[in-house]
Amino acid sequence: MKYGLNIRPAAAFDFVSLGALVNRLDPGIIPFRKATHCDIHVSGGEFNVAGNLADCFRLKTGVASAMVDYPIGNLIAERVRAMGVTAFYKHFQHDGVHGPNMATVYSDRGQGLRAPVVFYNRSNEAAAQLKPGDFNWQEIFAGGVRWFHSGGIFAALSTTTAEVIIEAMQAAKAAGAITSFDLNYRAKLWNIAGGPERAVAVLDRIIRHVDVLVGNEEDLQLGLGIPGPAVAAKSKLDPSAFFSMMGNVIKKHPHIKIVATTLREVHSTNRHSWGAVAWIDGATYVSPTCELDVVDRVGGGDGYAAGFFYGLLGGESPQDAVNLGWAHGALLTTFPGDTTMATADQVRAFAHGGSARIQR
């Protein structure tokens, strides 16, 4: 046993996630009100981690999600295949007018002092209709699974999605998997799904089945309903406020073995200071910090989670796992889109002190 976790050495899947797949329309630095064209990125917090682990780190990964059989669904399914992720879909038929739909995220990148702007169309979203019994978890996990992951955005979509997460986590545990959950607290979603009180009640039922939590101080306060930091942070890169909350987290959820998050100081849209931290079985670990020249900030946190999980799955030291996650998340912000274009060699080089010198 390492990190307080009993990680299986081998299985048919290294990692399986459950969540909504979305398409993100990206007009670059042009605000939507003036846009004339968009790039299309395929995303979803849970899928992003599976995609990063498959494409960059060459792990065997899967994603369980809703899929609508119409052109937007076809586009998304093609990108999932291209990332090397095995898909387990509950299929829905579009009625040609109202849906159900694959959700759309609209997100310009901003520039300099102008911040990115993000808004959604999740109307009649197929993923929100997912319910217990839609996936045959025993069949999905028949060959074994080492790690299972889901997140708070999916949990907030409807009254049934949280139940699917709990069902999946119970099946994953029975199959010998480590379970992780990214709190990803989104007030807009929870405000139309019963408010903060329901969020805490729903997430509490999920967290009972979780070994590894991802979330910052705000996620922990709003998602878990625990008191705020016992100490004030000197800056956004100061981990003391995050670590001061661990006592309250473990008091409420003593089975949690790991809590991790990124640290980001935003100087401008294109210039961030970047770090990461983890509390692992009672010990604390902090990454180096670096200055990012950001192309697209979306997906950086999922990039950290993927690199961190990769380190844990590979038996790296806790510090090396944190550094791998930090390095991968940093590199991910230098690419357009929500998922990785980095290689594992690039991640390892940067994690071990590499630089941006030209590679000849």
C-alpha atoms as a printed R data frame, in Angstrom:
    type eleno elety resid chain resno       x      y       z
1   ATOM     1    CA   MET     A     1   0.000  0.000   0.000
2   ATOM     2    CA   LYS     A     2   1.323  3.444  -0.974
3   ATOM     3    CA   TYR     A     3  -0.072  6.951  -0.286
4   ATOM     4    CA   GLY     A     4  -2.631  5.180   1.918
5   ATOM     5    CA   LEU     A     5  -4.051  3.680  -1.284
6   ATOM     6    CA   ASN     A     6  -4.090  0.061  -2.377
7   ATOM     7    CA   ILE     A     7  -3.622  0.598  -6.142
8   ATOM     8    CA   ARG     A     8  -4.005 -2.474  -8.341
9   ATOM     9    CA   PRO     A     9  -0.782 -3.211 -10.264
10  ATOM    10    CA   ALA     A    10  -2.646 -4.126 -13.468
11  ATOM    11    CA   ALA     A    11  -6.135 -4.305 -14.974
12  ATOM    12    CA   ALA     A    12  -7.891 -4.058 -18.330
13  ATOM    13    CA   PHE     A    13  -8.367 -0.327 -17.665
14  ATOM    14    CA   ASP     A    14  -5.971  1.941 -15.847
15  ATOM    15    CA   PHE     A    15  -8.616  4.639 -15.571
16  ATOM    16    CA   VAL     A    16 -12.336  5.067 -16.304
17  ATOM    17    CA   SER     A    17 -14.306  8.291 -15.859
18  ATOM    18    CA   LEU     A    18 -17.994  9.178 -15.851
19  ATOM    19    CA   GLY     A    19 -19.338 12.558 -16.937
20  ATOM    20    CA   ALA     A    20 -20.882 14.754 -19.624
21  ATOM    21    CA   LEU     A    21 -19.189 15.294 -22.974
22  ATOM    22    CA   VAL     A    22 -19.520 18.809 -24.380
23  ATOM    23    CA   ASN     A    23 -18.384 20.793 -27.384
24  ATOM    24    CA   ARG     A    24 -16.730 24.140 -26.713
25  ATOM    25    CA   LEU     A    25 -16.981 26.882 -29.314
26  ATOM    26    CA   ASP     A    26 -13.894 29.085 -29.231
27  ATOM    27    CA   PRO     A    27 -13.670 32.306 -31.305
28  ATOM    28    CA   GLY     A    28 -10.126 32.910 -30.026
29  ATOM    29    CA   ILE     A    29  -9.442 36.435 -28.830
30  ATOM    30    CA   ILE     A    30 -12.613 37.779 -30.503
31  ATOM    31    CA   PRO     A    31 -15.621 38.285 -28.191
32  ATOM    32    CA   PHE     A    32 -18.677 36.283 -29.266
33  ATOM    33    CA   ARG     A    33 -20.660 39.430 -30.056
34  ATOM    34    CA   LYS     A    34 -18.140 40.149 -32.845
35  ATOM    35    CA   ALA     A    35 -17.198 36.581 -33.809
36  ATOM    36    CA   THR     A    36 -17.313 35.379 -37.420
37  ATOM    37    CA   HIS     A    37 -15.931 31.853 -36.870
38  ATOM    38    CA   CYS     A    38 -15.069 29.431 -34.072
39  ATOM    39    CA   ASP     A    39 -12.801 26.499 -33.374
40  ATOM    40    CA   ILE     A    40 -14.571 23.478 -31.883
41  ATOM    41    CA   HIS     A    41 -12.994 21.732 -28.892
42  ATOM    42    CA   VAL     A    42 -14.376 18.569 -27.314
43  ATOM    43    CA   SER     A    43 -14.351 18.672 -23.550
44  ATOM    44    CA   GLY     A    44 -15.859 17.590 -20.240
45  ATOM    45    CA   GLY     A    45 -13.945 17.647 -16.965
46  ATOM    46    CA   GLU     A    46 -14.044 13.882 -16.497
47  ATOM    47    CA   PHE     A    47 -13.300 13.098 -20.159
48  ATOM    48    CA   ASN     A    48 -10.407 15.570 -20.203
49  ATOM    49    CA   VAL     A    49  -8.564 13.553 -17.547
50  ATOM    50    CA   ALA     A    50  -9.187 10.274 -19.386
51  ATOM    51    CA   GLY     A    51  -8.119 11.820 -22.692
52  ATOM    52    CA   ASN     A    52  -4.942 13.311 -21.214
53  ATOM    53    CA   LEU     A    53  -3.976 10.007 -19.588
54  ATOM    54    CA   ALA     A    54  -4.506  8.112 -22.845
55  ATOM    55    CA   ASP     A    55  -2.974 10.566 -25.322
56  ATOM    56    CA   CYS     A    56  -0.003 11.917 -23.348
57  ATOM    57    CA   PHE     A    57   0.742  9.152 -20.860
58  ATOM    58    CA   ARG     A    58  -0.415  6.156 -22.934
59  ATOM    59    CA   LEU     A    59  -2.608  4.615 -20.238
60  ATOM    60    CA   LYS     A    60  -5.627  2.435 -21.039
61  ATOM    61    CA   THR     A    61  -8.618  4.660 -20.301
62  ATOM    62    CA   GLY     A    62 -12.369  4.760 -20.811
63  ATOM    63    CA   VAL     A    63 -15.234  7.230 -20.449
64  ATOM    64    CA   ALA     A    64 -18.897  6.552 -19.732
65  ATOM    65    CA   SER     A    65 -21.232  9.243 -21.010
66  ATOM    66    CA   ALA     A    66 -24.356 10.126 -22.950
67  ATOM    67    CA   MET     A    67 -24.154 10.246 -26.734
68  ATOM    68    CA   VAL     A    68 -26.765 11.745 -29.070
69  ATOM    69    CA   ASP     A    69 -26.826 10.174 -32.526
70  ATOM    70    CA   TYR     A    70 -26.689 13.326 -34.667
71  ATOM    71    CA   PRO     A    71 -23.834 15.266 -36.316
72  ATOM    72    CA   ILE     A    72 -22.644 17.060 -33.161
73  ATOM    73    CA   GLY     A    73 -22.554 13.740 -31.336
74  ATOM    74    CA   ASN     A    74 -20.662 12.211 -34.256
75  ATOM    75    CA   LEU     A    75 -18.078 14.994 -34.059
76  ATOM    76    CA   ILE     A    76 -17.612 14.482 -30.315
77  ATOM    77    CA   ALA     A    77 -17.382 10.692 -30.643
78  ATOM    78    CA   GLU     A    78 -14.695 11.069 -33.315
79  ATOM    79    CA   ARG     A    79 -12.581 13.262 -31.024
80  ATOM    80    CA   VAL     A    80 -12.975 10.785 -28.168
81  ATOM    81    CA   ARG     A    81 -11.670  8.031 -30.454
82  ATOM    82    CA   ALA     A    82  -8.805 10.254 -31.620
83  ATOM    83    CA   MET     A    83  -7.629 10.706 -28.026
84  ATOM    84    CA   GLY     A    84  -7.447  6.919 -27.641
85  ATOM    85    CA   VAL     A    85 -10.241  6.668 -25.063
86  ATOM    86    CA   THR     A    86 -12.627  3.687 -25.056
87  ATOM    87    CA   ALA     A    87 -16.224  4.949 -24.955
88  ATOM    88    CA   PHE     A    88 -19.203  3.460 -23.131
89  ATOM    89    CA   TYR     A    89 -22.262  5.356 -24.325
90  ATOM    90    CA   LYS     A    90 -25.916  5.500 -23.427
91  ATOM    91    CA   HIS     A    91 -27.326  6.476 -26.818
92  ATOM    92    CA   PHE     A    92 -30.105  9.025 -27.362
93  ATOM    93    CA   GLN     A    93 -31.946  9.955 -30.554
94  ATOM    94    CA   HIS     A    94 -32.352 13.619 -31.510
95  ATOM    95    CA   ASP     A    95 -35.896 14.581 -32.526
96  ATOM    96    CA   GLY     A    96 -34.637 17.034 -35.156
97  ATOM    97    CA   VAL     A    97 -35.923 20.067 -33.282
98  ATOM    98    CA   HIS     A    98 -35.571 20.079 -29.488
99  ATOM    99    CA   GLY     A    99 -33.006 17.383 -28.760
100 ATOM   100    CA   PRO     A   100 -31.894 15.861 -26.498
101 ATOM   101    CA   ASN     A   101 -28.634 17.687 -27.127
102 ATOM   102    CA   MET     A   102 -24.939 17.476 -26.483
103 ATOM   103    CA   ALA     A   103 -24.153 20.512 -24.332
104 ATOM   104    CA   THR     A   104 -22.344 23.516 -25.781
105 ATOM   105    CA   VAL     A   105 -19.892 25.749 -23.935
106 ATOM   106    CA   TYR     A   106 -19.117 29.158 -25.411
107 ATOM   107    CA   SER     A   107 -15.755 30.547 -24.321
108 ATOM   108    CA   ASP     A   108 -13.633 33.289 -25.828
109 ATOM   109    CA   ARG     A   109 -10.024 33.393 -24.665
110 ATOM   110    CA   GLY     A   110  -9.814 37.045 -23.680
111 ATOM   111    CA   GLN     A   111  -6.547 38.904 -24.099
112 ATOM   112    CA   GLY     A   112  -4.312 40.855 -21.743
113 ATOM   113    CA   LEU     A   113  -6.462 42.837 -19.309
114 ATOM   114    CA   ARG     A   114  -9.673 41.470 -20.933
115 ATOM   115    CA   ALA     A   115 -10.774 38.313 -19.118
116 ATOM   116    CA   PRO     A   116 -12.180 35.209 -20.853
117 ATOM   117    CA   VAL     A   117 -15.988 34.977 -20.902
118 ATOM   118    CA   VAL     A   118 -17.727 31.600 -20.486
119 ATOM   119    CA   PHE     A   119 -21.433 30.786 -20.880
120 ATOM   120    CA   TYR     A   120 -23.412 27.637 -21.652
121 ATOM   121    CA   ASN     A   121 -26.287 26.037 -23.458
122 ATOM   122    CA   ARG     A   122 -27.141 22.900 -21.510
123 ATOM   123    CA   SER     A   123 -30.816 22.947 -22.478
124 ATOM   124    CA   ASN     A   124 -32.301 19.440 -22.773
125 ATOM   125    CA   GLU     A   125 -28.850 17.929 -22.279
126 ATOM   126    CA   ALA     A   126 -28.679 14.187 -22.846
127 ATOM   127    CA   ALA     A   127 -26.139 13.682 -20.038
128 ATOM   128    CA   ALA     A   128 -28.607 15.157 -17.520
129 ATOM   129    CA   GLN     A   129 -31.011 12.329 -18.393
130 ATOM   130    CA   LEU     A   130 -28.561  9.598 -17.370
131 ATOM   131    CA   LYS     A   131 -29.869  7.477 -14.507
132 ATOM   132    CA   PRO     A   132 -28.885  4.363 -12.547
133 ATOM   133    CA   GLY     A   133 -29.082  1.252 -14.699
134 ATOM   134    CA   ASP     A   134 -28.009  3.014 -17.915
135 ATOM   135    CA   PHE     A   135 -24.523  1.451 -17.780
136 ATOM   136    CA   ASN     A   136 -23.589 -2.174 -17.160
137 ATOM   137    CA   TRP     A   137 -20.759 -1.493 -14.722
138 ATOM   138    CA   GLN     A   138 -20.082 -5.167 -14.088
139 ATOM   139    CA   GLU     A   139 -19.449 -5.594 -17.813
140 ATOM   140    CA   ILE     A   140 -17.379 -2.392 -18.103
141 ATOM   141    CA   PHE     A   141 -15.211 -3.389 -15.130
142 ATOM   142    CA   ALA     A   142 -15.125 -7.117 -15.956
143 ATOM   143    CA   GLY     A   143 -11.411 -7.063 -16.763
144 ATOM   144    CA   GLY     A   144 -10.609 -4.886 -13.780
145 ATOM   145    CA   VAL     A   145 -10.112 -1.147 -13.368
146 ATOM   146    CA   ARG     A   146  -7.364  0.569 -11.378
147 ATOM   147    CA   TRP     A   147  -8.878  4.055 -10.969
148 ATOM   148    CA   PHE     A   148 -12.384  5.533 -11.351
149 ATOM   149    CA   HIS     A   149 -13.138  9.264 -11.553
150 ATOM   150    CA   SER     A   150 -16.103 11.637 -11.726
151 ATOM   151    CA   GLY     A   151 -16.891 15.227 -10.797
152 ATOM   152    CA   GLY     A   152 -19.167 17.879  -9.388
153 ATOM   153    CA   ILE     A   153 -20.312 19.395 -12.676
154 ATOM   154    CA   PHE     A   154 -21.888 16.101 -13.719
155 ATOM   155    CA   ALA     A   155 -23.334 15.640 -10.221
156 ATOM   156    CA   ALA     A   156 -25.151 18.988 -10.517
157 ATOM   157    CA   LEU     A   157 -26.840 18.350 -13.869
158 ATOM   158    CA   SER     A   158 -29.998 16.645 -12.580
159 ATOM   159    CA   THR     A   159 -31.542 14.675  -9.730
160 ATOM   160    CA   THR     A   160 -30.349 11.399 -11.288
161 ATOM   161    CA   THR     A   161 -26.726 12.076 -12.269
162 ATOM   162    CA   ALA     A   162 -25.434 11.952  -8.695
163 ATOM   163    CA   GLU     A   163 -27.151  8.574  -8.295
164 ATOM   164    CA   VAL     A   164 -25.291  7.304 -11.381
165 ATOM   165    CA   ILE     A   165 -21.991  8.434  -9.824
166 ATOM   166    CA   ILE     A   166 -22.743  6.597  -6.575
167 ATOM   167    CA   GLU     A   167 -23.785  3.458  -8.457
168 ATOM   168    CA   ALA     A   168 -20.570  3.587 -10.525
169 ATOM   169    CA   MET     A   169 -18.325  4.208  -7.532
170 ATOM   170    CA   GLN     A   170 -19.796  1.280  -5.655
171 ATOM   171    CA   ALA     A   171 -19.195 -0.960  -8.671
172 ATOM   172    CA   ALA     A   172 -15.668  0.424  -9.151
173 ATOM   173    CA   LYS     A   173 -14.846 -0.222  -5.501
174 ATOM   174    CA   ALA     A   174 -16.132 -3.775  -5.854
175 ATOM   175    CA   ALA     A   175 -13.808 -4.152  -8.862
176 ATOM   176    CA   GLY     A   176 -10.809 -3.015  -6.810
177 ATOM   177    CA   ALA     A   177 -10.487  0.560  -8.060
178 ATOM   178    CA   ILE     A   178  -9.286  3.705  -6.353
179 ATOM   179    CA   THR     A   179 -11.984  6.394  -6.637
180 ATOM   180    CA   SER     A   180 -11.475 10.113  -7.173
181 ATOM   181    CA   PHE     A   181 -13.802 13.091  -7.444
182 ATOM   182    CA   ASP     A   182 -13.185 16.641  -8.650
183 ATOM   183    CA   LEU     A   183 -15.510 18.906  -6.660
184 ATOM   184    CA   ASN     A   184 -15.507 21.509  -9.473
185 ATOM   185    CA   TYR     A   185 -18.115 23.600  -7.640
186 ATOM   186    CA   ARG     A   186 -20.065 25.668 -10.177
187 ATOM   187    CA   ALA     A   187 -22.506 28.017  -8.443
188 ATOM   188    CA   LYS     A   188 -24.495 28.619 -11.661
189 ATOM   189    CA   LEU     A   189 -25.283 24.913 -11.945
190 ATOM   190    CA   TRP     A   190 -26.049 24.278  -8.287
191 ATOM   191    CA   ASN     A   191 -28.198 27.424  -8.027
192 ATOM   192    CA   ILE     A   192 -30.656 25.919 -10.519
193 ATOM   193    CA   ALA     A   193 -30.284 22.414  -9.044
194 ATOM   194    CA   GLY     A   194 -31.499 23.103  -5.513
195 ATOM   195    CA   GLY     A   195 -28.941 25.608  -4.241
196 ATOM   196    CA   PRO     A   196 -25.924 25.315  -1.920
197 ATOM   197    CA   GLU     A   197 -27.732 23.203   0.687
198 ATOM   198    CA   ARG     A   198 -28.630 20.530  -1.850
199 ATOM   199    CA   ALA     A   199 -25.073 20.637  -3.214
200 ATOM   200    CA   VAL     A   200 -23.623 19.792   0.190
201 ATOM   201    CA   ALA     A   201 -26.198 17.030   0.776
202 ATOM   202    CA   VAL     A   202 -25.657 15.459  -2.640
203 ATOM   203    CA   LEU     A   203 -21.881 15.700  -2.599
204 ATOM   204    CA   ASP     A   204 -21.746 14.301   0.941
205 ATOM   205    CA   ARG     A   205 -23.379 11.097  -0.281
206 ATOM   206    CA   ILE     A   206 -20.865 10.829  -3.125
207 ATOM   207    CA   ILE     A   207 -17.777 11.654  -1.051
208 ATOM   208    CA   ARG     A   208 -18.482  8.673   1.220
209 ATOM   209    CA   HIS     A   209 -17.243  6.492  -1.668
210 ATOM   210    CA   VAL     A   210 -14.192  8.613  -2.586
211 ATOM   211    CA   ASP     A   211 -10.491  8.059  -1.823
212 ATOM   212    CA   VAL     A   212  -8.987 11.090  -3.603
213 ATOM   213    CA   LEU     A   213 -10.483 14.590  -3.726
214 ATOM   214    CA   VAL     A   214  -9.572 17.386  -6.123
215 ATOM   215    CA   GLY     A   215 -10.644 20.891  -5.148
216 ATOM   216    CA   ASN     A   216  -9.457 24.275  -3.911
217 ATOM   217    CA   GLU     A   217 -10.442 26.089  -0.713
218 ATOM   218    CA   GLU     A   218 -13.671 27.433  -2.229
219 ATOM   219    CA   ASP     A   219 -14.639 24.007  -3.607
220 ATOM   220    CA   LEU     A   220 -14.062 22.466  -0.175
221 ATOM   221    CA   GLN     A   221 -16.107 25.129   1.612
222 ATOM   222    CA   LEU     A   222 -19.042 25.209  -0.801
223 ATOM   223    CA   GLY     A   223 -19.016 21.566  -1.858
224 ATOM   224    CA   LEU     A   224 -18.389 19.965   1.518
225 ATOM   225    CA   GLY     A   225 -19.967 22.616   3.736
226 ATOM   226    CA   ILE     A   226 -16.921 22.929   5.972
227 ATOM   227    CA   PRO     A   227 -15.517 26.100   7.580
228 ATOM   228    CA   GLY     A   228 -13.152 28.330   5.639
229 ATOM   229    CA   PRO     A   229  -9.372 28.485   6.003
230 ATOM   230    CA   ALA     A   230  -8.022 28.803   9.530
231 ATOM   231    CA   VAL     A   231  -5.226 31.036   8.245
232 ATOM   232    CA   ALA     A   232  -5.163 33.753   5.616
233 ATOM   233    CA   ALA     A   233  -3.168 33.109   2.473
234 ATOM   234    CA   LYS     A   234  -0.479 35.668   1.705
235 ATOM   235    CA   SER     A   235  -1.098 35.178  -2.026
236 ATOM   236    CA   LYS     A   236  -2.921 32.879  -4.404
237 ATOM   237    CA   LEU     A   237   0.267 30.787  -4.513
238 ATOM   238    CA   ASP     A   238   0.421 30.367  -0.732
239 ATOM   239    CA   PRO     A   239  -0.699 26.807   0.171
240 ATOM   240    CA   SER     A   240  -1.146 27.495   3.887
241 ATOM   241    CA   ALA     A   241  -4.870 28.308   3.653
242 ATOM   242    CA   PHE     A   242  -5.520 25.096   1.690
243 ATOM   243    CA   PHE     A   243  -3.527 22.934   4.099
244 ATOM   244    CA   SER     A   244  -5.212 24.550   7.105
245 ATOM   245    CA   MET     A   245  -8.530 23.109   5.921
246 ATOM   246    CA   MET     A   246  -7.374 19.492   5.855
247 ATOM   247    CA   GLY     A   247  -8.250 18.908   9.509
248 ATOM   248    CA   ASN     A   248 -11.866 19.879   8.863
249 ATOM   249    CA   VAL     A   249 -11.982 17.811   5.666
250 ATOM   250    CA   ILE     A   250 -10.713 14.674   7.410
251 ATOM   251    CA   LYS     A   251 -12.873 15.260  10.463
252 ATOM   252    CA   LYS     A   252 -15.952 15.131   8.220
253 ATOM   253    CA   HIS     A   253 -14.621 12.491   5.809
254 ATOM   254    CA   PRO     A   254 -11.953 10.444   7.626
255 ATOM   255    CA   HIS     A   255 -11.667  7.930   4.795
256 ATOM   256    CA   ILE     A   256 -10.206 10.511   2.378
257 ATOM   257    CA   LYS     A   257  -6.530  9.747   1.727
258 ATOM   258    CA   ILE     A   258  -5.540 12.538  -0.683
259 ATOM   259    CA   VAL     A   259  -6.705 16.099  -1.416
260 ATOM   260    CA   ALA     A   260  -5.050 18.038  -4.243
261 ATOM   261    CA   THR     A   261  -5.452 21.295  -6.139
262 ATOM   262    CA   THR     A   262  -3.714 23.848  -8.331
263 ATOM   263    CA   LEU     A   263  -2.565 27.314  -7.273
264 ATOM   264    CA   ARG     A   264  -2.887 30.140  -9.780
265 ATOM   265    CA   GLU     A   265  -2.126 33.853  -9.526
266 ATOM   266    CA   VAL     A   266  -3.662 35.624 -12.529
267 ATOM   267    CA   HIS     A   267  -1.650 38.716 -13.512
268 ATOM   268    CA   SER     A   268  -3.410 39.060 -16.865
269 ATOM   269    CA   THR     A   269  -5.336 36.730 -19.143
270 ATOM   270    CA   ASN     A   270  -2.076 35.622 -20.753
271 ATOM   271    CA   ARG     A   271   0.266 35.739 -17.770
272 ATOM   272    CA   HIS     A   272  -0.231 33.478 -14.749
273 ATOM   273    CA   SER     A   273   1.942 32.242 -11.913
274 ATOM   274    CA   TRP     A   274   1.305 28.512 -11.508
275 ATOM   275    CA   GLY     A   275   1.740 25.990  -8.724
276 ATOM   276    CA   ALA     A   276   0.120 22.885  -7.257
277 ATOM   277    CA   VAL     A   277  -0.251 21.181  -3.889
278 ATOM   278    CA   ALA     A   278  -1.380 17.899  -2.387
279 ATOM   279    CA   TRP     A   279  -2.166 16.576   1.078
280 ATOM   280    CA   ILE     A   280  -1.301 12.887   0.961
281 ATOM   281    CA   ASP     A   281  -2.105 10.663   3.935
282 ATOM   282    CA   GLY     A   282  -1.209 13.373   6.442
283 ATOM   283    CA   ALA     A   283   1.841 14.824   4.667
284 ATOM   284    CA   THR     A   284   1.950 17.992   2.542
285 ATOM   285    CA   TYR     A   285   3.626 18.490  -0.834
286 ATOM   286    CA   VAL     A   286   4.102 21.679  -2.864
287 ATOM   287    CA   SER     A   287   5.238 21.956  -6.488
288 ATOM   288    CA   PRO     A   288   7.694 24.496  -7.839
289 ATOM   289    CA   THR     A   289   6.135 27.659  -9.262
290 ATOM   290    CA   CYS     A   290   6.493 28.927 -12.804
291 ATOM   291    CA   GLU     A   291   5.317 31.813 -14.937
292 ATOM   292    CA   LEU     A   292   2.891 30.805 -17.685
293 ATOM   293    CA   ASP     A   293   2.419 32.531 -21.027
294 ATOM   294    CA   VAL     A   294  -1.134 31.293 -21.460
295 ATOM   295    CA   VAL     A   295  -2.643 30.439 -24.843
296 ATOM   296    CA   ASP     A   296  -5.842 28.866 -23.458
297 ATOM   297    CA   ARG     A   297  -6.395 28.444 -19.724
298 ATOM   298    CA   VAL     A   298  -9.335 26.021 -19.986
299 ATOM   299    CA   GLY     A   299  -8.428 22.495 -18.882
300 ATOM   300    CA   GLY     A   300  -5.323 23.349 -16.859
301 ATOM   301    CA   GLY     A   301  -6.787 21.870 -13.678
302 ATOM   302    CA   ASP     A   302  -7.745 18.669 -15.480
303 ATOM   303    CA   GLY     A   303  -4.207 18.611 -16.839
304 ATOM   304    CA   TYR     A   304  -2.856 18.706 -13.286
305 ATOM   305    CA   ALA     A   305  -5.213 15.923 -12.187
306 ATOM   306    CA   ALA     A   306  -4.139 13.723 -15.098
307 ATOM   307    CA   GLY     A   307  -0.422 14.121 -14.470
308 ATOM   308    CA   PHE     A   308  -0.870 13.685 -10.712
309 ATOM   309    CA   PHE     A   309  -2.973 10.525 -11.132
310 ATOM   310    CA   TYR     A   310  -0.427  9.207 -13.634
311 ATOM   311    CA   GLY     A   311   2.315  9.626 -11.055
312 ATOM   312    CA   LEU     A   312   0.293  7.863  -8.379
313 ATOM   313    CA   LEU     A   313  -0.682  5.016 -10.719
314 ATOM   314    CA   GLY     A   314   2.969  4.632 -11.692
315 ATOM   315    CA   GLY     A   315   4.200  4.442  -8.102
316 ATOM   316    CA   GLU     A   316   6.163  7.714  -8.243
317 ATOM   317    CA   SER     A   317   7.099  9.466  -5.019
318 ATOM   318    CA   PRO     A   318   4.371 11.841  -3.779
319 ATOM   319    CA   GLN     A   319   6.540 14.867  -4.638
320 ATOM   320    CA   ASP     A   320   7.215 13.562  -8.153
321 ATOM   321    CA   ALA     A   321   3.493 12.876  -8.674
322 ATOM   322    CA   VAL     A   322   2.669 16.474  -7.704
323 ATOM   323    CA   ASN     A   323   5.421 17.793  -9.969
324 ATOM   324    CA   LEU     A   324   4.248 15.692 -12.929
325 ATOM   325    CA   GLY     A   325   0.721 17.036 -12.512
326 ATOM   326    CA   TRP     A   326   2.006 20.599 -12.161
327 ATOM   327    CA   ALA     A   327   4.182 20.261 -15.273
328 ATOM   328    CA   HIS     A   328   1.446 18.724 -17.398
329 ATOM   329    CA   GLY     A   329  -1.117 21.340 -16.332
330 ATOM   330    CA   ALA     A   330   1.380 24.095 -17.162
331 ATOM   331    CA   LEU     A   331   2.087 22.676 -20.621
332 ATOM   332    CA   LEU     A   332  -1.610 22.218 -21.321
333 ATOM   333    CA   THR     A   333  -2.198 25.983 -21.055
334 ATOM   334    CA   THR     A   334   0.209 26.495 -23.966
335 ATOM   335    CA   PHE     A   335  -2.116 24.647 -26.389
336 ATOM   336    CA   PRO     A   336  -5.535 25.645 -27.723
337 ATOM   337    CA   GLY     A   337  -8.375 23.442 -26.511
338 ATOM   338    CA   ASP     A   338  -9.207 21.574 -23.340
339 ATOM   339    CA   THR     A   339  -7.085 18.431 -23.741
340 ATOM   340    CA   THR     A   340  -3.384 17.741 -24.011
341 ATOM   341    CA   MET     A   341  -1.027 18.001 -26.967
342 ATOM   342    CA   ALA     A   342   2.045 17.299 -24.806
343 ATOM   343    CA   THR     A   343   4.134 14.139 -24.725
344 ATOM   344    CA   ALA     A   344   5.126 12.319 -21.564
345 ATOM   345    CA   ASP     A   345   8.793 13.091 -22.295
346 ATOM   346    CA   GLN     A   346   8.024 16.824 -22.419
347 ATOM   347    CA   VAL     A   347   6.129 16.598 -19.136
348 ATOM   348    CA   ARG     A   348   8.927 14.718 -17.394
349 ATOM   349    CA   ALA     A   349  11.563 17.129 -18.724
350 ATOM   350    CA   PHE     A   350   9.675 20.160 -17.425
351 ATOM   351    CA   ALA     A   351   8.842 18.473 -14.107
352 ATOM   352    CA   HIS     A   352  12.562 17.849 -13.601
353 ATOM   353    CA   GLY     A   353  13.598 21.423 -14.336
354 ATOM   354    CA   GLY     A   354  13.437 21.655 -18.104
355 ATOM   355    CA   SER     A   355  13.240 24.936 -19.978
356 ATOM   356    CA   ALA     A   356  11.827 26.411 -23.193
357 ATOM   357    CA   ARG     A   357  15.182 26.210 -25.021
358 ATOM   358    CA   ILE     A   358  14.750 24.958 -28.560
359 ATOM   359    CA   GLN     A   359  14.976 21.186 -28.985
360 ATOM   360    CA   ARG     A   360  17.193 20.334 -31.975
